[in-house]
Amino acid sequence: MTLNFNFIENLKGEPRVSLRAGDVLFEIGDPADSMYFVESGMVRIGTGQFVFEEAGDGTIVGELGIIDGTARSATGWAAVESTLIKVSPDRFFELVRDNPDFALAIMRVIAKRLRIMNRRVFSVESIVKPATEN
């Protein structure tokens, strides 16, 4: 889910991370020490055999752990050669504080992801739901 905001200018001075296809960005359980903006390429987010999202150009990953201060809830790895902008928690909260449109864009991304996961869960539940007994 790409961000519908034009804050890339605000990220100019942030460090870049280059990944080759297959490189792991973070693993489930790792401390959430940063959020990433996918500048180019694609990062897959998932656990085990399940891919929850394929995050391409203009997408963010890793924001949940920064927001709630918990460890990574999934693993992120490069599907193809990728370049990401690494955003520290301090910089993330500065952007949220100084740019209400940025904060709203983050909330929209999270809401959209939640709705997608809800649809997936409900569709799986309908498949595995036991028949009611008469």
Secondary structure by P-SEA (a helix, b strand, c coil): cccccccccccccbbbbbbccccccccccccccbbbbccbbbbbbbcccccccccccccccccccccccccccbbbbbcccbbbbbbcaaaaaaaaaacaaaaaaaaaaaaaaaaaaaaaaaaaaaaacccccc
